Amino acid sequence: MSNNLRSCLLKVHRDAVALRQLRNGMRTLSFAAENEPLILKKGGGNGLSTSLQRQQRQPWHQLRRSFATTSDNLRIDVATRKHAKDVEKYLNEEFSANEPISRSLGLTKDDACDFFHDLADNGLSHEKYSSVVYDKDRLVALLLCAVKNHAADEAPIPPEIDAEHHDFAEEISKGPYKNRKANQLFTYVYAIEHRQKRLLGDKSKVFKLDILGVHRDYRGFVALSTMLKIRGMPRICSRGLGKKLTERALEIARTDGCQFVATAATAMASQGIFTKMGFQTLYDIPYAVFRENGKAVFQNLHDGCKGGKFMVLRL
């Protein structure tokens, strides 16, 4: 037997042993009662077996960092005012550093603290529509939502903006915030959302998904069998936190009697989630045409996204 063949067989044997150990120690996903905080529990003792943790030479041991982020208690709660401090900290430190258009501006806490404060307050004040996810005492994901009942809104339908032939310098300069970058964000989101009442109807009740964020260490929870391309392996989590939070929001929207769920999706990841869940894009504003004094405001987005989309799901 050649040395190369012997090495390959030994490697296959080690992998098979380790996979059996992993199967015995795998963590599973479950939910608590409907009227209690959702608990993402993991069974099977201590999760990854001790012997597996010691096998640093296994070819897939680098995946352990992902597993380590799914600790023993991921708790999904209804977001209320008591979460305000954690939510604002998350938005200023984690979300602003990784959300594509915020990152493209080089956003700092001083730039957007007032903007994020208003978003947090809008998503927490009703204390029933938004969700937060904690790993013990650490906020690791959130979905800030609000409801817009157009039947109770006497404001006229705003005039349409022809974004392709419009320069937004005046709107940005007259924005509600003292910081220019915050006004750039505010103006773009407004431009994405300004047709909502016109398109969905002046009597519609719309559930709005305002901010969906998952901490970078908790993204990409997928089936381990998919990652390893091995059939029959148990699953860590069949869906990501972003999708789980969105599914929960849809149920809340239905219960509240909303006809539509709408969102201004500005990142490729969130656009992908919403598309897979049946949302339709009613229109988009490419980043290249959102200009201030002739210059595109958002450039070189790290996720490759080309523009924000106004996406809607009819319930």
C-alpha positions in Angstrom: 0.0 0.0 0.0 1.4 3.4 -1.0 2.1 6.0 1.6 -0.4 8.4 -0.1 -3.2 5.8 0.0 -2.4 4.9 3.6 -2.6 8.6 4.6 -5.9 9.1 2.9 -7.4 6.0 4.6 -6.2 7.2 8.0 -7.7 10.6 7.4 -11.1 9.1 6.4 -11.0 6.9 9.5 -10.3 9.9 11.8 -13.0 11.9 10.2 -15.6 9.1 10.6 -14.8 8.8 14.3 -15.0 12.5 14.9 -18.3 12.7 13.0 -19.8 10.0 15.2 -18.7 11.9 18.2 -20.1 15.1 16.8 -23.5 13.4 16.2 -23.6 12.4 19.8 -22.9 15.9 21.0 -24.9 17.9 18.5 -27.1 20.8 19.6 -30.7 21.0 18.5 -33.2 23.9 18.1 -36.5 24.1 20.1 -39.0 26.7 21.1 -40.8 27.4 24.4 -44.5 27.9 24.7 -46.1 30.5 22.4 -46.8 33.0 25.2 -43.3 32.7 26.8 -40.0 34.0 25.6 -38.6 31.8 22.9 -35.7 29.7 24.0 -33.3 28.3 21.5 -32.1 25.3 23.5 -29.5 22.8 22.7 -29.6 19.2 23.9 -27.1 16.4 24.0 -25.2 17.2 27.1 -22.5 19.7 26.7 -22.9 20.2 23.0 -19.6 19.4 21.2 -18.0 16.5 22.9 -14.9 17.0 25.0 -12.9 14.6 22.9 -14.0 16.4 19.7 -12.9 19.7 21.2 -9.5 18.3 21.8 -9.1 17.1 18.2 -7.5 20.2 16.9 -6.0 18.4 13.9 -9.4 17.5 12.4 -9.8 19.1 9.0 -13.0 20.8 10.0 -12.0 22.0 13.5 -12.0 25.6 12.2 -15.9 25.4 12.2 -15.8 25.3 16.0 -15.8 29.1 16.2 -19.3 29.1 14.6 -20.5 26.5 17.0 -19.1 28.3 20.0 -21.4 31.3 19.3 -24.5 29.2 19.8 -24.3 29.0 23.5 -26.8 27.3 25.8 -29.4 30.0 25.9 -30.3 32.1 22.9 -33.5 33.9 24.1 -35.9 35.7 21.8 -38.0 38.3 23.6 -40.5 41.0 22.7 -38.5 44.2 22.6 -39.6 46.9 25.1 -38.3 50.1 26.6 -36.2 48.2 29.1 -34.1 47.1 26.2 -33.4 50.6 24.9 -29.9 50.9 26.2 -28.8 47.6 24.8 -30.5 48.3 21.5 -28.9 51.7 21.0 -25.5 50.3 21.9 -26.0 47.5 19.4 -27.0 50.0 16.6 -24.1 52.4 17.3 -21.4 49.8 17.7 -22.3 46.6 15.7 -25.0 47.6 13.2 -23.4 50.9 12.0 -20.0 49.1 11.5 -21.4 46.3 9.4 -24.6 47.5 7.7 -23.5 48.3 4.1 -24.7 51.9 3.6 -23.7 52.9 7.1 -20.3 51.4 6.7 -19.8 53.0 3.3 -20.2 56.4 5.0 -17.7 55.5 7.7 -20.4 56.2 10.3 -19.3 56.9 13.8 -21.4 57.1 17.0 -21.3 60.9 17.0 -22.6 60.8 13.4 -25.7 58.7 14.0 -26.5 58.5 17.7 -29.6 60.7 17.3 -30.7 58.9 14.2 -30.4 55.5 15.9 -32.0 56.8 19.1 -35.1 57.7 17.0 -35.2 54.3 15.3 -34.9 52.5 18.6 -37.6 54.6 20.2 -39.9 54.0 17.2 -39.3 50.3 17.5 -39.6 50.0 21.3 -42.3 52.5 22.3 -45.3 50.2 21.4 -43.6 47.3 23.3 -45.2 44.5 21.1 -44.0 44.5 17.5 -40.2 44.3 17.7 -37.9 41.4 18.8 -34.5 41.0 20.4 -32.3 38.0 20.8 -30.0 37.6 23.7 -27.1 35.2 24.4 -27.3 35.3 28.2 -26.9 39.0 28.8 -25.5 39.9 25.4 -27.8 41.4 22.7 -26.9 39.5 19.5 -29.8 40.2 17.1 -32.8 42.3 16.7 -35.7 43.2 14.4 -37.2 46.6 15.0 -40.7 47.0 13.7 -43.6 49.4 13.7 -47.1 49.6 12.3 -48.4 52.4 10.0 -52.2 52.7 9.9 -52.8 54.9 6.9 -56.5 55.1 7.6 -55.7 57.1 10.7 -53.1 59.2 8.9 -54.6 62.4 7.5 -51.4 63.6 5.9 -51.6 63.9 2.1 -49.8 61.4 -0.1 -46.3 62.9 -0.8 -45.3 63.8 -4.3 -43.3 61.2 -6.2 -39.6 61.6 -6.4 -37.9 60.8 -9.7 -34.7 59.6 -8.1 -32.9 59.0 -11.3 -33.1 62.7 -12.3 -33.0 64.2 -8.9 -30.2 65.6 -6.8 -30.9 65.1 -3.0 -28.5 67.9 -1.8 -31.3 70.1 -0.6 -33.2 67.4 1.2 -30.0 66.3 3.0 -29.1 69.9 4.0 -32.6 70.4 5.5 -32.8 67.0 7.2 -33.9 66.6 10.8 -30.5 65.9 12.3 -27.5 68.1 13.0 -25.1 65.6 11.4 -24.9 65.4 7.6 -24.3 61.6 7.5 -27.4 61.0 9.6 -29.4 63.1 7.2 -28.0 61.2 4.2 -29.3 58.0 5.7 -32.6 59.5 6.7 -33.1 61.0 3.2 -32.3 57.8 1.4 -34.7 55.7 3.6 -37.4 58.3 3.1 -36.9 58.2 -0.7 -37.3 54.4 -0.6 -40.4 54.5 1.5 -42.2 57.6 0.3 -44.5 55.8 -2.2 -45.8 53.4 0.5 -49.2 55.1 1.0 -49.7 55.6 -2.7 -48.9 52.0 -3.6 -50.5 50.2 -0.7 -53.6 52.4 -0.3 -54.6 55.2 2.0 -56.7 52.8 4.0 -54.0 50.1 4.4 -52.5 48.9 7.7 -48.8 48.2 7.1 -46.4 46.3 9.4 -42.9 47.9 8.8 -39.6 46.0 9.2 -37.3 48.9 10.0 -34.0 47.3 11.1 -32.9 43.7 10.9 -29.5 43.1 12.5 -27.6 39.9 13.4 -24.2 40.2 15.2 -21.4 39.1 12.9 -20.5 36.3 15.3 -24.0 34.8 15.0 -24.6 34.9 11.3 -24.8 31.9 8.9 -26.3 29.3 11.3 -26.9 26.5 8.7 -27.3 22.8 8.7 -23.9 21.2 9.5 -24.7 18.5 7.0 -24.8 21.2 4.3 -21.5 22.7 5.4 -19.8 19.3 5.4 -21.8 18.0 2.5 -22.5 14.8 4.4 -25.9 13.3 4.3 -27.6 12.2 7.5 -25.9 14.5 9.8 -27.9 16.2 12.6 -28.6 19.9 12.3 -27.5 22.7 14.5 -30.0 25.2 13.2 -32.0 24.8 9.9 -32.5 28.6 9.6 -30.6 31.7 10.4 -31.6 34.1 13.1 -32.6 36.8 10.5 -35.1 34.5 8.9 -36.4 33.3 12.3 -37.0 36.9 13.4 -38.7 37.7 10.2 -41.0 34.7 10.5 -41.9 35.8 14.0 -42.7 39.3 12.7 -45.0 38.0 10.0 -47.0 36.1 12.6 -47.3 39.3 14.8 -48.4 41.3 11.7 -51.1 38.8 10.9 -52.3 38.8 14.5 -52.5 42.6 14.5 -54.6 42.6 11.4 -52.1 44.1 9.0 -52.7 43.7 5.2 -49.1 44.2 4.2 -45.5 43.8 5.6 -43.1 46.4 4.0 -39.4 47.1 4.3 -36.7 49.3 2.9 -34.1 46.7 2.3 -30.6 48.2 1.8 -28.3 45.1 2.2 -27.9 42.1 -0.1 -28.3 39.7 2.8 -31.7 41.1 4.0 -32.9 41.4 0.4 -32.1 37.7 0.0 -34.0 36.7 3.1 -37.1 38.7 2.1 -37.1 37.4 -1.4 -37.0 33.8 -0.3 -39.9 34.6 2.0 -42.1 35.8 -0.8 -41.6 39.6 -0.7 -41.9 41.4 -3.9 -39.8 44.4 -5.0 -42.2 47.3 -5.9 -39.3 49.6 -6.9 -35.7 50.3 -6.1 -33.3 53.2 -6.0 -29.8 52.3 -7.2 -27.0 53.7 -5.0 -25.4 55.2 -8.1 -28.4 57.6 -8.7 -28.8 58.7 -5.1 -26.7 61.8 -5.5 -25.7 64.9 -3.4 -24.3 67.7 -5.5 -23.8 65.4 -8.4 -21.9 62.7 -6.4 -23.2 59.3 -5.4 -23.6 59.3 -1.6 -23.0 55.5 -1.1 -20.1 54.0 -2.9 -18.1 50.7 -2.9 -20.5 48.8 -0.6 -18.7 45.9 0.9 -21.5 43.4 0.3 -21.8 44.3 -3.4 -25.4 45.5 -3.1 -26.3 47.9 -5.9 -29.3 49.6 -4.4 -32.1 49.7 -1.8 -35.4 48.1 -2.5 -38.9 48.8 -1.3 -40.1 45.2 -0.7 -43.7 44.2 0.2 -45.5 41.0 1.3 -49.2 40.9 1.1 -50.7 38.9 4.0 
